[in-house]
């Protein structure tokens, strides 16, 4: 009898979320109420919780904070199907669609045109965006020790696979390197962002950016899935063996800048995402439709092209090329080439076999 009491006292506690209590070794999909639509249809924030038998970190992985950013939704769908989660240490909270309103409407925003990623930490009495942010912070972020937020470029813009974070935080830097996207960007906090609000709760968070809104990109999806699994392995959630390091490893960028259109017109450029950029390099040109005028577009500093517009028709001031500043562009180019080689050679392999 005494031994039974000792065993029970050491047993892991259930994970509490919403009005549910999930026992160790179980997984469950949870619907957290948000609001009602005009016709009284209930809207919920849906999370899939995997509560491991053994203690460990509590990680949330979320996507579609901007409702039209779809790569993360597919990444999380594949993540929660991984067989290794049956041996999970700690707890995983997977939220594939945070902004369900934007997701349904194929839009970045909520119905009131607010940007959810400028509405954190939210308020129970605020706007719809603020209330959704409040629920997510209280029910998900506040229950976790770490987080990964999945994004893409905006509509008509493509982001090269990259991880962003506050690299002054050693733990964030270690996890960013473990993720092993080709580029790590040291990014400042933005007021109202999920990343800033999470860090204010001492929850280290990575942001993964890859691909374009309203599109699924297989390379971006595979890199994201592998990256999350590597982070989980680094945290000890998937065993104690550290992930295998890359031959070259990701390149850290201290900052980035946008090259904007000096005037309106039609853009011509052959640059691909991930291209090595030299200071003063001609990136392309903007011409009028009549062939009477053309303006060259040049880079300010050396670096790597991590984002670009996909629209050939632009207004003056539109962002055309997003360039990450790196200390050694040659090393950065090697990392990009390695990423492409590894993706080409592993398209049909299990992401869990890569570590």
N, C-alpha and C positions, 0 to 999 in steps of 0.2 A: 504494500500500500504506500509506504514512504517513498519507494523508488518511483512509483507511478506519479506521485506528486512532484518529485524532482524533474521528471521528464516533461510534465505538463508545464512547469514553470519556465523551462528553457525553450519551449516550443515557440516558433515565430508567431507574432500576432497577425491577425487578419489585416488587410489593407482597406481602409475606410475611404470611400469616395461617394459623393451624393448621399443617397439613403441605402447604399449597399455596403456589405462587408464581405470581402473576397478572401477566402481561406488560402493559406500557403499551398503552393502546388496547383493552383487553379487559375483560370483565365476567364474573363467575362467582358462582354460589351455593355457599356453603361451609357444611358441617355440622360444628359443633364439638361433640365428645362431652361429655355431662354425666354421665349415669348410666344405670342399667338399671331398668326397672320390675319388679314382682313376677314377671312371666312372661318376663323377660329381654328385653323389647322395649327397644331402645336409644332414649334421649332425647337430643336434640341442641339446641344453640343455633344457629339458622340465620341466616346473614348473606348479603346480596347486595352484592357489592363491584364498584364501577365504578372502574377505574384509568385515569385519563386519559392521553393522549399527553404532555401538557405538565405540568410541575410546578405545584404550588399547595397550598393547605390540604388537610388530611385531616379530613373532617367525618363524624361518625357521627350518624345519626338513628335513634332507637329508640322503640318503643311497647310497650304491654302489660307494663311492669314490674309493674303490677297487672293480673292476667290477665283481669279483666272489663272493662277499659277499651278499647273497640273502635275509637273514631274514629281513633286513631293508626295502627291496622293498615291501615285503608282509605286514610289519607293516604299512607302509605309505598307501598302497592300502586300508587297513581296516580303517586307520585313517580318510581318506578323505570321507569315507562313513558314518561316525558317524552323527546321526541326530542332536546332540547337537551343531554342527557347524553352524546350522541355526540361533543360538542365540549368535554367537561369538562376543566377545568384542575384538577389535584390528584386527590384520591381521595374517593369517597363510600362509606361503609359503612352500609347500611340494614338494620336489625334490626327487622322488624315485630312479632315476638313474643319478648320477653325471657323472661317467665315462662310457658313453654309448659305447665307443670303447671296453673297457674291458668286459662290460656286454655282448655284442654281441659275443665276442670271448671266453667267459668263462675263463677269465684270470684276475688276479689282476691288471695288468699293461696296459699302453697304447701301441699302435703299435710300438713305439720306445723303449719299455721296461722301460720307466720311471715310477716311482711311483708317482701318482698324489698327495698323501698325504706327499710328500717331495718337492712339487713344488709351494706351496703357498708362498706369495700372487700372484705370477705369473707376467707375462709381456705380453704386447700386441705384442711385437716383438720377444718373446722367442720361445722355442720349443712348440710342440703341447700341451704337458702337461701344460707348463707355460701359454699358451694362454687360455686353458680351465680354469685353476685356476683363471686367471685374469677376465674372464667373470663371473665366479661364485662369486668372491669377489665383483665385481662391481654391478652386477644385483641382487644378493641375499643377501649376508652377509652385505654389506654396507647399505642396506635398512632396516635392522632388528635391534631389541634391544636385542634379545636372540637367542640361537641356540641349537639344539640337533643333533648330528652326530651319525648315527647308523652303527655299525660294527659287524663282527664276527671274530672268529679265522681264521688263514690262512688255506690253503688247508692241510688236514690231521691233523688239530689241532682243538680241541674243547675248547671254553671258557665258563666257568660257568657264568650265568647272573651277570653282574657287571656294575657299573657306574664309570667313571674316570673323574677327574677334578682337578683343582688347588684349593685345600681346604683352602688356605690362603686367598682366596676371599670369604667373608661371603655370598655373594649372590649365588655363585656357590655351596657352602656347603649347603645352605638352599634348593636349587633346587635339589641337589643330594639326600638329605634326603627325599624330597617330592617324588622323582621318586620311591623310595622304592624297588630298586633291593636288593638282599640279601647282596651284598658286595659293599662298596664304596672305591675306591682306589685313594689315593692322588698321582697323576701322574705328573711328571715333563714335561715341554714343550719340544717338539722336533722341531728343525729347519725345516722350510718348511712345517709344519703340518697346517691343517685347524684350529685346536684349537688355536695354537699360533698366527696365523695371525688374527683370529677373536678377540682374546683378545687384540691385539694391536690396534684394532678399538673400544675397550671398549664394545665388544659384548660378554657377558658371555656365555660360551658354555659347554655343557655336552657331553661326549662320552659314548654311551652304547655299550657294548661288550657282545655278547652271541652267542653260537652255532659255527658252522663250515662252512667254505667256500663251495660253490656249493651244499649246503643242506638247506632244510627248517626244522626248529625245532619248533614244536608247543608251547612248554613251553617257549622258548626264545621269540617267537612272541607275546604270550599273555602278558608276563611280560613287554616287550617293549611297547606295545600298552597301557596297563594300566599305565605304568610309564609316558608316554607322556601326557596322559589325566590328571594325577595327577599334573604334572608340569604346564599344562595350567590352571588347577583350582587354583593352588597356585598363579599363576601370575594374576588371576582375569579375565582370558579370557573366562571362562566357568561359570561365576557366582561368587558370593562373598563368598560362603560357602567354608571353607578350607577342603581339603581331610581328610578322617578319618585316623588317625595314626595307624600304625601296632602295634600289641601287644608287640613285641620285638623291631622291627625296624631294619634297615640295620646296619651292622657292618662296622666301618671305619677302613681301613688298611693304615698304615702310609707309607708302601713301599712294594715292592715285589721282588722276585728273581727267576731265572731259575735254575733248577737242570739239568745239562747237562750230556750226556753220557760219562763216563770215557774211554770207548773204544767202538769199533764197535761190532755189534752182534745182537742177537734177544732178545727183551725186553719182560719180563714177569712181569705183575703187575695187581692186581685186584682192584686198587683204582678207585673210581668214582669221577667225578667232584663235588666239594663242600665238599669233605672229610676233616675232622679235622686232622691236621698233628702235630706230636710232634717233638721237636728238637731231632735229631739223629735217628728218625724213619727210618726203612728200607722200602723203597718205592717200591722196586721190585728188579729184577736182570737182568743182561745181560749175555747171554751164547753164546758160539759158536755152530754151527750146529752139532758138533760131540760129544757134551757132555763132553768134556775134561776140560772145564774151565767155571767158572761162577763168575761174579763180582757183589757184592751188591751195590745198589743205595740208598744213605741215604740223609735225609733232614738236612739242616744246621740249620735252625731256625723253631720254631713253627709257625703255621698259618693255612690257609685254602687253599686247592687245587683249584685254579681258572682257570687253563688251563693245557691241557696235549696233548701229541701226540697220534694219533690214529694208527700210523704205528708201527708194531712190529719190523721192520728191520731198524736199525739205524747206522749212522756213528759216530765215535768219535767226541764229541763236539756238537752233535745235542741236541736241547732243548727238554727235556722229560716232565718235570713237572714245572708249574708256580705256585709259592706259595706266597700268600699275607700274610705279617706279621701283626698279630693282637695282641692287648694287652691281650685279654682273649679268648683263643681258645674255651672254653666251651660255652661262650655266642655266639661266631661265629657259633658254631655247632647248637645251638638252633635256630639261625636266619635261617640257611640253612634248618633245619627240618621244621620250620614254613613255609618257602617258599614252600617246597614240599607239605606240608599238604594243604596249601591254593590253590595251583595249582590243586592238585588232586580233591579238593572239588568244584572248580569253572570252570572246563574245559568247561562246557556247558552254562555258564552264560554270560550275556552282560557285557563287561568291564566297562561300565558306571555305572553299578549297584554296583560296588565294593567300591565306595567312598561315 
